[in-house]
């Protein structure tokens, strides 16, 4: 889908050359990316963008200065995407603990469609680290739109209502939505919000927001004022000073308090910004630091228990040594792992082995339907052993066969059963789903919760969308392990290396917070607290009834197996929306529990939490509500509530049209795709209709004949032929169409008979 999107933008930029820009010779048509990078990927959005969806090239023209060009016959299939000119852009980011809430407000003009015509427009929103869309609000000339989450009751009925072009994820963390029938020459005012994680490295938090706008979205009218505006608010929740490190834009400090900062940036510009917005800061402590934040629920909250959020930050300097490790790498080598997934895995594992300490030990199990061991026992990570392991992987990690996860996991658990004085890890990598996943969780749970002071941690890494990510998250949760995923196969190596680095830098294990036992009722996410890494802060949240003491004690083990104990101050969270900050973590963990227990009540709980906070889930669906301007009762929700926080109505009595967007969840795995060894990212094959075969053949044949030119080239060529030649070419194309080749050219040329 991403490549097709990029090609459609390429076609749109070619098509936009048709637009008459006036007599001002200083005004030039939009410039595509340089010749050095003309792949479709280069045209993917690197900031929020809006595109005109053009199926009929005949409507493309300047709405202010009609060019009266010859009529164009034919259609663009798939539709071309013309990037709209942007007149205003504002970014507002609020950072709390390790989470940022980003809101983009801007206006885009449909500068490429005749004033008497209309077209669909498509909004594309690339989000930052682990971005999750919250909502969209749109003002058009005659309509108002806003998104709303609704509970899924019948997936089959919903699938009938959903069309792919309505919206969804173009690629991981790039959200799209279609705005229907926007008038040419009109202006769209759009607000879009999402949440994302801050990056953490060497004691510094970093916020990175995609904010690179291409030159061709700059309006052609030079006198039109263009303003960029950025507002940033940072609230750490630690009650300690904040040290600013780096920023991409010249921010002006508005306020500074203990644990809080406020900045702004505003400027009139000739061209829009071409760098991402970045900001990094450090919290001024060098040692391990923690605290507990409390907050009462709002009157609208379906759960009236109090909220808490406990955090541990590793600090900037780490004199404490990390744990000695025993790592079992359990790697899926089924047929679907062929190519980039397995290549990225090999590179990441080779780097991880190189970084092991000589006192660490490891082993490798490769599996498909069978298992293959590097060694019959754990091996110390000496230089010679690591070299042999890398060579073994290059020889034995060859994709082929089916997927069986239980057998290698049991083998790994048995080999780590005698570990002592170290922290044992099982690092599982897979891209597939299996039928006995709940049974695997039961088996692992019985092994993990047995005796021993430090039991094996199962760290899981999912590749693509065919594996069951909720199963992998559940395995990690029951064992105090870590979970991560690469939904895009190009990111396998980088994301896997980050997870391996987090595992290798564990500094505190077996963490407990004793105050939880003294509360009347408590619900903790995750229920088994993971280990603290020097590469990542630790945050747990939940609901409770009872009274927290003024000081809470966190305990655990250091890498040298000495005891860890930390007094954490309990305080009210006045300026931090805990329900929003913790929503995604709780939804993800509750979904894994609901899947594992097959509990309908938990599913309903997830759906209610999703609707309340605006965070997408497996049990809710996003929809776009359309209302007419002037319909005051339906224009926007009452009060100051955000539109994506309003409870949905199944039967709309206010004249609003609901457009459903396909489910934005990752799903629960695909057994069929796994059995067929479909590679991550590959679409499941469907037998097309006869008409679709002809159309696709036509499209391919046209592309070959025109040396991969866009449809407009063919249309413009056909528009210049005379009547006699048109008749001959029509007869030829009609004959070729019988063989399923180029029926579309026959239709284009038939239009040429009227003299155009």
N, C-alpha and C positions, 0 to 999 in steps of 0.2 A: 504493500500500500504506500509506503514512504517513497519508493522509486516512482510509482505511478503518479503520486502527488507532485514530485519534482518535475517529471516530464510535462505534466499539465501546466505547471508554472512556466516552464520553458516555452510551451505553445502560447501561453497567455502573453508573455513578453513579446513574442513575435507578432502576435495579433494586435498588440497595443500600438505597433508602428502605424496602424491604419488611422489612429486618432490624429486629427488636425489640431495643431497647437497654436495657430495664429501666425502672424507675419513677423513676430519678433524672432530674429535669427539666433538670438542668444539662447532661446529655448530649444532644447534638444530632446529627442525621444529618450525613454528610459534605457539605461545601459545595463546589460546583463553582466554577470560575473566575468572576470577575465578569461582569456582563452586558455589559461593554464589549468582552469578547473571548471569544466563544463558538464560534469557528471550530474545526474538528477539530484544527488545528495546535496550538491552545492546550493540548490534552490529551496531546501527545506528551511522553515522559519527558525530564526535565532532570537526572536523576540515576538511578542504578540503582533499578529498580522491579520489583515482582512483581505479577502480576495473576491472579485466578481466571478461568479460561475457562469461561463459562457458556453451554451450549447449551440446557439444560433449566431454565427459570426456577423450576420447582417445587422445586428443591433449595436455593434461596437462603433462608437463615434463620440466626438466631443459634445456633451449636452448643451454647452454654451455657444459653440460656434459650429453648426452643422457643416459638414464638408460636402454633402450631396454626392457621395461616392456611388458608383454603380452598384445595383443590388447584387447581393451575394447569395448563391444557392449552396445547399449542402449544410451539414451539421458537424459539430466537433464531438467525437465520441472516443474516449471519455471527454467531458467538457474541459475547455481550457480555463485556466485560473489566472486572472489579471490582478496583480497586487494593487490595492487601492491606495491613493495618496492619503497621507496622514497629516492632519492639521494641528493636532495637539496630543501631548502624551504626559501623563503624570504617574509617578510610582510612589506608593506608600507602603512601607514595611514596618511591622511591629515584631520585635524579637523578644521571646520569653524563654528562659532556660536554654534548651537545645532546639527550639522550634521557632520558625518565622512565619508570619501571616502576611502575604503580599497582595496588594490590590493595585491593579493597573486601570487607569481611566484615560480614555482617549477618544478622538473623533476622526473618522475616516469618510472621505467623499467618494461617491460612485461617479468618478470622473470619466468613465470609459463607456458609458451606455447612453444612448439617445434619451432625451428628456421625455419622450412619448412612450418609452419602453421600460421594462423592469426585468430584473434578474435575481436569482438567489445569490446570497453572499455567504462566504464561509470564513468563520473566525478560527484561527489556529493559535494555540497558546502553549509554547514550550515552557516547562516548569523546571525548577532547580532540583537539588538532591532529594530524592524520594518524594517528589511533588505530588500533591493530591488536590484535585480541583474542588472548590467549594461552591462557586456559583457564578452566574453571568446575568447581567442586566443590560438591556439594549433599548435604546430609543431610536425609532425610525420616523420617517415623515408622517406616516399615518397609523403606525402600530407601536405598541410597547410589548416587550418580551422579557421574561425572567425565568430562570430555571427553578425547579422544585423536585425534591426527592419524594418518591412514593413507594410504598411497600409492594413487593412482588407477591401476588397471590397465585397466579397461574402463568408459568413461564411460556407455555404453548400459545396461550392467547396473546401474551405480550409480544412474542416473536412475530405474530401476524401483523401487529401494529407498527413494528420497528422496520425502518429502512436504513440500509448502511449509510446512505448519503446524509441522513439526519445528523450524524455526528458520532463521536467515539474517540478512541485513541488512535492517532495516526501512527505513532510509535510510542514506546514506553515514556510516560511523562510528557507527551505532547498531545494535548486535548484539542478536538475540533468540534464545531457545532455550526449548523447551517441556518441562516436567517432567510426565510422565504420571501420572494417577490418584493424586492427593494427597488424603488423608483430610480431611474437614471437621473444623475445630477443632485440627488438628495444626500444628506449627511447622516451617518450613523454615529451615535454617542454610545460608547460601550464601557461598562465596568466589569472587570473579571477578577475573581479572587481565588487564591489557592494557598495551601500551607506546604512548607518544605522544611527539611532538616538543615541545621547548621553543620558545617564540617568542623572537625576538631583535630588539631595536630599540634604537638609540642606545647600544650597548654593554651593554644589560641583557638577561638571560635571564628569561623568565617562564614559570611553570607554571600552567595553568588546567585544573582538573578539574571536570567537571559535578557539582554537589552541591546542587541546588535541589530540595527535597522539598515537594510540595504539602501543604496542611493536612489533606487527607482521609486521609493515611497515618498520622496521629498516632492512637494507640490511644484508645478512648473511656474506658477505665478510668483515672481520674485518679491513683490511688494507685500505679500501676505505674511503677517507676523507669525513666527513659529516659536513656541515656548516649550521648554523642557522643565519639568519640576520633579524633584525627589524629596521625600520626607522619610526620615528614619528615626524610629524610637527603639531604644534598647533597655530592657529591664531584665537583669540577671537573676533576681530573686535571692542572691547570696548576701546582700547587705554589705558588700565590700566594694572598694574602689574599682573602676573600670579603666584599663589602660588601652587607648586606641593605638592600633598598629598601622594598618594600611587602608586606603580607600581609592577607588577608581575615579571618582568625581570630586570636585572641590566643594566639600560640604562645609557649611557654616554651623558652628555649635550654637544651639538655642538655649539649652539648659544642661546643667550637670548637678546631679545629686548622688548620694551614696547608692551604688547599684543601679543608677538610671542615667541615661544620656538621651539627648534629642538633637537632631541635625536637620538641616534643609539645604536644598540647592535649587536655584531657579535661574534660568538664562534664556535669552533670545538667541536663536541659532540659525545659521544658514542651511546647514544639513543636520539631520538627526544623528544622535550618538551612535558610534560604531564600535563600542566596547561594552562588555557586560558590566553591570553594577556589582561591585565587590566592596565588602567592608569586613575588616577583621579586628578583633580586640582580645585582650587577655584580662582575666579577673585576677586581682593582685594577691595571690597566695601561691607559695611554692610547695606546700605540703598538701596531703589529702584533706579535702574539706567537704563537709556535708551539712544538710539541714532538712527540715520538714516544713512544708507549707500546708496550711489548712484553709478551707473555704466552705461556706454554707451554700446549699443549692438555691437557685432562684425559684420563685413561686411557680414558674412554668415547667420546671424540671419534673419528669415522670418519676425520678428516683429522689426521694426527699432525705436520703442519708447524707451526712456531711462528706466532703471530698478531702483527700490528702494527696500530697505528692512529695516523696522522699528522694533526695538526690545525693550522689557522691561524685565529686570531681577529683580526678587524679592529681591535679596540680601541675606545675611547670617543670619541676625537677624531681627526678626519681632516684634517690640514693638506695632505695630498697631493690633487691634483686628480684628478677622474675622467677617464676617456678621452673624447676627442671621438668621437662615434658617428655611424655611418651605418646606419639601420634601414629594412629593407624589411618592411612589414606585409603578410602574405599571409593573406587572410581568406576563409574558406569562406562562400559565400552560397547554398548549395544549399537546396532546399525545406525540408529538415528544420530549418534554422536559424531559421525564421520564429518571431517572437514573442520570448520572454524571452532565448533564447540570443544572437540577433543584437542585440537592444536592449542587453543587458549588455555585449556586445563593443564596440558603438559608444561607449557611455559611457566604458568603460575606455580605449579608444584615443584618444578626444578628450582625456581627462585626461592621457594619456601625451604626446600631441603638445604640449599646453600647457606641460608641464614640461621639454620639450627646450630645450637651450641654443641661442642664435641661431647658434652655429657648427656645431651638429649638422645633419645632413641626413637626409632621409627620403623614402620613396615608399610608395604603397599599391597592392597588387594584390588585387582581388576576383576570386574564381573560383567557377564551378560547372562546367558543361561547357565554358564559355568563360572568357576572362580579360579583366579590365577594369582599365586603369591610370589612376591619378590624374594621372601626368605621364610623359612619355617619357624623363625623366632624373631623377636625384636632385635634390631641392629643399632649399635651406637653410631651417631652421625659423624663419623670420621671423614676426612676428605676423600679417602679411597672408597669408602662405602657409598658416599653421596654420588661420586662419579659412576660407580657401578649401577646405582639406582636410576640415575638419569639415562644411562645407556639401556638399562632394562626397559624403561618406559618407552623409549623410542622404538624398541624392538617388539614389545609385547602389547602396548596400548594401541591396538588396531581395531577399528570399529567393525562390528559384525555380531549377529545373533540377537536374541531377545533380552528381556529384562527380568531379573530375579534379585530382589533387594534383601530378603530375609536371611538367606544363607550367608552372604558375606558379612552382614551385620552381626550375626551370631558368632561367626568366626572371629571377628574383630573383638567382640566383647570377651570371649574366652581367652584370647591372647593377652588382653589387658587386665585380666582378673587378678594377677599376682603382683600388680604394680604397687610400689611403696616408696614414700619419700618424694614422689613426683605427682604431677597432675596428668591423668590420662585423657586423651582426646580421640574421638572417632570423627574423622572429617569425611562426610558423605557427599559425593557429587553425582547428580543424576539429572536427566532431562525427560524422564518417563514416569508414568503412573502404573501401579500394579493393583491387583484385586484384593490382596490381603493386607492392605495398609493399616487398618484398625487392629488386626491381629499382630502386626509388627510392633505397633505402639504398646500393646499389652505385654508382649514378650520383653521388649526393651525396658518397660516400666518395672517389671519384676526383677530384672537384672540390675538396673540402675539404683533402685531404692533399697537394695540389700545392704549387707554390712560394709565396713570400710569407711575410714574418715573422709577420703576424697574419692568419690566414685567417678567413672568415666563420663565426660561431657560429650554429647553427640552434637557436633556442629554440622549444619546442613547447608548445601548450596544447590539451588534449583536453576536450571537453564531452560529458557523458553516458557511457553504457556501450556505445554502438554503435560508437564509433571504437576502433581498435586501440591501446591505450595503450602496449603493448610496442613497437610500431613507432615511436610518437612518442618514447618513451624512447631507443630505439636511435638515431634521428636526432640527438637531443641529445647522446648519449654520444660518437658518432664525431666530433663537431665541437666538443667542449668547451663545448657549450651547456647550457641549463637546461630542465627539464621540470616542468610542473605540470598539474593537472586540476581540473575542477569536475564532480563526479559528480551534484551537485544543481544544477539550473539556476538556483535562487535565489542561488547563490553565485558565478555566473559573473563578475560585475562585481568583487567584492571579491578573489577569488583571482587574477584576471587582473591587477588593479592591483598586487597584491603581487609577482607575477612580473615585471611591467614595471619596478617600482621596483628590484627586485634587479638587473635588467639595466642600468638607467640608472646604478646606483651602483658599477659595476665599477672597482676601484682597482688590481688587479694581474692581468696576463694572461700566458699562456704559462708557467704554473708547472711546474717540473720539480724532482724530488728526485733528486740525482745518486747517492746511495747505493744506489738500486735497481739500478743497472747493475753494482755490485760484488758483489751477492749471488749465491750459487750458483743459486738459483731464487727467483722472486718472482711473485706473482699480485696485481694491484692492482685495486681497485674504487673508482671507475671507472678503466678502463685509460688514458684521456686525462683528465688532471686539469683540472677546470673552473676558471674564473677566480674570484678572490676579490672579493666585493662587500662594501661597508661595511654592508649590511643583513643579512648572513648569514655565519655561520662556515663554514669549509671543512673537511670531514673526509673522508679517504680511508682505506681499510682493506684488509687482505689477509692472505695467508699467505706464508711464506718459508722458505728453508733457507740457512744461512750465518750470518755474524756482522755485525750492525750496528756501526758505529763509535760512539764516545761522543757525537759531535756530527754531525748531519746538516745539509747545506746545501740550502735551498730557494732557487731562483732564478726570475726572471721579469722583466716589464716594468711600470714605473709608467705612469700616464696621460700623463706628458710624454715617454714612450718612453725614460726613463733606466732603468738596470739596477736590479733589486731582488735583494737577497741577504740571507738570514736564517739564522743558526746556530740549529738546533733541538736541544735537549738530548734524548738518548735515555735513558729510564728504564723500570724494571719497573712494570707496572700491578698493584699488590698488591690494591687494593680495588675494582677496576672489572672486571666480567665482560665482557671485550672480545667474546667470541663472541656474547653476547646483544645488546650495544649495536650491533654492526655487522651483525647477522643480516638485518634487513629490507633494508638497503641492498644487501647482497650478493645476497639472493634476488631482489630486483627487477632488478638489473643482469644476473645470470646468466640469469634468465627471458627477458629481452630478447635476450641472446646465443643462448640455446637456440632461441627462435623464429626468429631470423634465420638461423642455421646449420642448423636442423632436425636438431639433434644429440641423439640419444636419451640418450647418456651424460651430457650436460649436464642434461637433464631429470631423470635419476635422481639426479644430484648435488644439484639443487635440492630434490627430494623428501626426500632424506636429511637435508639441512640444515634443511628445514622441520620434519621430525619431531623432530630433535634439539633445536631451539631453541623449538618451539611456535609459530613464526611461520607464518601461513597462506600458501599458494602456489597456483599454477595446477595443480600436479601432486599435491596432497594434498587430502584431504577430512576435515572434522571429523566425529567421531561422538560420541555420548553413550553411555557404558557404564553399564548398570544392574545392580546386584548386590543381593542380599538382605542385610539386617543379620544378622550372625552368621556369614556366609560369610567367615571370616578370610582365606582364601587369595585372595579376590577383592575384598575391601573396598578396599584401596589398595595401591599399589606398595610394594615393600620399601624399607627405608632411609629417607633423607630426601629422595629425589627428588620433584620436583613431578609430579603425575599426568599432566600434558600433556608430560612429557619422557620417557615410557617408550615403548619400541619396541612397536608394535601387533602383535597376533596375529590372523592371518586366521581361523583356526579356534579358537574359544574353548573351552578344555577345563575352564573353571572355572565354568560355569553363568551366564555374564554375557550379557545381551541387549544388542545393539548397535543404536542408533538413528542412522541417517545424517542429516546436515544437508546441505542443498544447497551446492554448491561456492561458497566465499566469495571466489574470485578474480574479477578484473574481466573475464576472458575475452580473446579475441584478435580482437575486433571482430565486427561482424555485417554481412556484405555484403548480405544480403537486406533488412534494415531500412534500410540506406543506399540501396539501389536503389529502395525503396518510399518513401523520404523520410519515414520515421517520425521524429517529433520525440523528442529525448532525454527519457527517463522514460515514454514511451508504451509500453504493453504491445503485443506483437505480437498481431494479431487471430487468433482461433481460432473455428471454427464450433462453437457449443455444441450439445450433445445436445438432443433435443426436450424432455426432462424439465427440462433446465436453462433452456430458454427459458420454459417455463411457470412455473417457480419464480421466475425473475427478474421475469417479468411480474407475478406475484403480489406479490412484494416491492414493486415500484414502485407498483402500484395501491394496495396497502395504505397505503403511505407517503403517497400523494396524498390518499386518503380520510380518513386520520387527521391531515391537516395536518402531516405529517412527525413524528408522534409515534413513540415507540419501540414495538417489538412488545409490550412489557408493557402499554402503554395499551390496545391492542386486546384482549389476553388478559384484562385486568381488566374491561374493558367486557363482553366476552362471558360472563364468569363470573357476571354479575348478571342475565342474561336468563332468562325462564321457558321451560318445555319447549315450549309452543305456538309462541312466537316463534322459538325455536331451530330448530324443524322448518321453518318458513317460510323463515327466513334460509338454512338449509342448502340448501333446494331452489333458491333464487335464486343462491347462490354456486356450486352445482354447474352451473347453466346457464351462468353467466359463465365458469366454468373451461373450457368447451368452446371459448371464444374465446381461451384462453391468458391469462386475466387474473388471477383471484385464487383459485386452487385451494386455497392454504394457508388462506384464511378458512373454506372449507368444512370442512377438517379440524378447525380450532379450534372451530367451532360444533357439529360433530358431537359433540364432547366435552361440550357443554353439555346434551345430552339426558339425562344421568344426574342432573340436578338441581343441578349446580354452576354 
